[in-house]
Amino acid sequence: MGGKFDLDRIGGRKALAALIDEVLEAGQDALALYRGGAANRTKRKPDRSPVTEADQAVEKRLRRFFEDRYPEAGFLGEETGSGGAGDSALRWVVDPIDGTRAFIRGIPTWSILVGLEADGEPVLGVAYMPAADDLFVATQGRGAFCNGRPLRVSSVEAIGDSVVSHGALSQFTDMNLGQWLPSLARETYTQRGFADFDGYRQLVLGRVDAMIDPGVAPWDVCAAAVIVREAGGRFTSLEGEETIHDGTGFLASNGAVHDSLLALLRAEPGPG
């Protein structure tokens, strides 16, 4: 991992600015659909996860943008799957509405996530939270920023002093990882439920020291992985691998508590 991503591979700084503008406009589209009642017309996918007109419209818009501007690149989206050049060294990874459950309940923590993999490695991340009006941008080797201001993770070093974020408790139980919860409660200072990208937002703003995210997909974390790493943190699978392709889930942290948390998660659970 590491190095500096060559922005010329996507057309330079102007191309990055155009991408950010597109994501911002897509966010306004999603807000307009919410205000028009999209939440009241929610449907369920075969896995019973919710999907709205906003999920579909945003992905359609972004997919068209990438296909027009980067016809040689691959694409992976939550709603429409993979496409584009399957053997391309570049692939755009999109979650059109990360936090659809928050979206349909009017909780302002949903986001639009766009990541870029280059040669299989996440190198660029854009996360826009339209309802909160927060924009996160990071490029490998160039730092991470929220609304133009540089980001930095916390400096907490001891797991016993750490604040740990997590998503839904069902993420743990669905993955048969519920036995971890008593250990986390016992060994860390406190725990807070910040689901979806919001958990990573709290990490890169220095408000929490780690985010545990079981059972999520590459489109949920591609952008976050770059943003966390460029803010000085660490992002791995729950097995400690430097990847965004692991069906079990992921751990992001300030780096200092990462190995201790991995060890805790691997340990046999003690009494609750």
N, C-alpha and C positions, 0 to 999 in steps of 0.2 A: 504494500500500500504506500501511497505517497506520491511525491513529485508534484508537478504543476500541470494542470490540464491546459492544452493549447487551444485557446478559444477560436483560433483560425479554423479548427476542425468543424465548427458550426457557423462560420462566417464572421467571427470577430465580435468585438464589443457591441457593435450596432445590432448584430443578430441577437445577442443576449438581451439587449434592451427591447427589441421587437417581441421576443418571447415573453418577457415580463409584462409588456403592455397587453399581450394577448391573454395572459393569465388574469390580469386585472380586469379586463373586459369580460372574460368568462365569469369571473366572480360577480360582476354586476348583473350579468344574465341570471345567475343562480339566485341572487337576492330578489330580482324582479319576479322570478318564478315562485319563490317562497311567498312573496307578498300577494301573488295571484292565486294562492291556495294550493300549490303543488303538494304541500304536506298532507292535505286532505285527500289526495288521490294516490297515496302510496300503495304500491303493489309489493308482493313478496316473490323472491326468486325460489327455485327449487330447494335451496338450502335454508329457506325461510328468512334470509336476511332481507332487509327492506331495500327498495329501489324506487326512485321518484323521477319525474320528468326532468328535474335538474341534473341528476346523475347522467341520464341519457343525453340531454342536450349539451352539457359541458363536454362530455367525452367526444360526442360527434363533432363539436366545434374544434376541439384541440386536435383530434385525429386528422381532420381535414387540413388544419394549419400545418401539421408535421408532414403530411403526405405531399402537400403543395411545395413546401420549402425544403424538405429533406427526403425526396423520393427514394434515395438510396439507403435510408436508415430503416431499422426495424422499429416495431411499435408493440407495446404491451399495455393494455388497459383493463381495468376491472370489469367493465361492462361489455366490451367487444373483443376481448382476448388479444391474441398476438396477430401480427400482420407485418407487411412491409418486407424488406429484404432479409430473409432469414439468416443469411450468412454475413450480414453487415457487421462491421466493427462498432457501429453506433446503434444504440437502441433507446428510444424514448419510453419512459414508464410513467403511466398516468393513473391517478386515483381521482376521478372527477369530483366526487364529494366524499372526502374522508370524514367519517362521522355522520353518516346518514341518519342514524338514530337521534343524534343531537339536532340535526337539521329539522327533522319532522316534529320535534318537541319545542323548537324555538330556542334551544340552548346555543349561544353564540360561539361555540368552539369548533364548528365544522370548518373544513378547509379544502382547498384545491391543491393537489400535490402533483408536481411534475419533476421527474428525475431523469437523468441521462446516464446510461452505462456506456463506457468506452472500453472496448476489449474486455468486457465482462465485469468492469469495475465501476461503481458509482462515482461520478466525477462532478456532477452539477445537480443542485437541488433548488427548487422554488416552491415555497409553501405560502399560500395566500389565504387568510382568514377574513372573508369579506364582512361578516357581521361584527367582528372585532376591529377590522381595518388594520390588521397586522400583516406585513409582508416580510418573509424570510427568504434570503438569497445566499447561496454559498457555491463557490467553485473550488475544486481541489487545488490547494496551494495558494489560494487568494483570499482566504478568510470567509467568515460568515457574518451576516448583517441582518438586523431587524429594523425596517424603516430607515435604512441608511446608517444605522449605528452599529459598531462592531459588537459581536457577541463573545462572551467568555463564560465557560462553565465555572462552578464553584471550586473552592480549594479545600473542602472538607476531606480529611484523610482517613478517619476511623469509621469503620462500618457501624459502630455503636453510636456514632454521632450523625449518621446519615439519614436523610429524608428520601424515601423511596416512593416513586410514582408507579401506578399500575393502571391498567384498563379494567374492564368488567371482570368481576370474580368468576363469571362463567368461562372466561378465557382460560383460567387455570383448571376449572373442573372439567371442561370439555376436552382438555388435553391430558387429563389424568395427572394434573400437577397440583391438585388442591393440598397435598401434604406439605407443600412449600410454605403455605400461608402462615401457620403457627410459627415456623422458624423465622420468617421475615418479621412477624410481629414482635417476636422475642429478641431478635438480635440487632434490629435497626432502631434508630431513635423514634421515628414515626413513619407512617405510610399514608399516602393520599391517592385517591382515585381520580386521575386526570387521563381520560381515555383518548385514544386516537393521537393525532399529531399534537394535541394539547399537552400530552405528557412530555413529549420532546421539547415543546416550547418552554415548559417550566424548567427543563434541564438546561437548555442553552441560555436562559435568562438568569441562571444561578439560583433559582428558587427551590429546586430539588437537586439531589445528587445522583439519582439513577432513575431509569425507566425500565420496567420489566413488561414485556409485550408478547405473551404467548400466542401461538396459533394464528399469526397474521401472514399476509402474502407480500411478495416483492413490491407491489404498487403501494402498499401501506407504509413502506419504510425506505424506499430508494432515495427520495429527497431527504428524509430525516437523517439517514446515514451520513450524507455529505455535510449537512448542516451541523450535526453533532461533532463530527471529526474536525471540521474547520473551526469550531468554537473551542477546540482544545480537548474535546472528550474522546471517548472510545465507543465503538459500536461493533458488536459481534453477535453471533448466534448464542443460544443458551449453552452451547457446548464450547464456546470460546473461539469459534471460527470466524474469520474475516469474510463474511458473506451476507448477502441479503436473500439468499435462496436456501431457506431452511424452514420446513413446515412446522417445526416445534415452536419456534419463536426467537425473540431477540432480547438482548440486554444492551442498553446504552447507559453510559455513566460519565462522571467527570474524569474518569481514568484512574484516580487515586483509590477508589473503592471497588474497582471493577473485579480484580482477582479475588478479593475477599467475598464479594457477592457470588461469583461463579463457584467458589469453594462451598459456600453456604448452600447453594442450590444443588450441588452434587452430593452433599452429605446426607447420610441417612437421617430422616426426620426423628427428632426426639419427641417426648411427650408434649402435648398441646398445652 
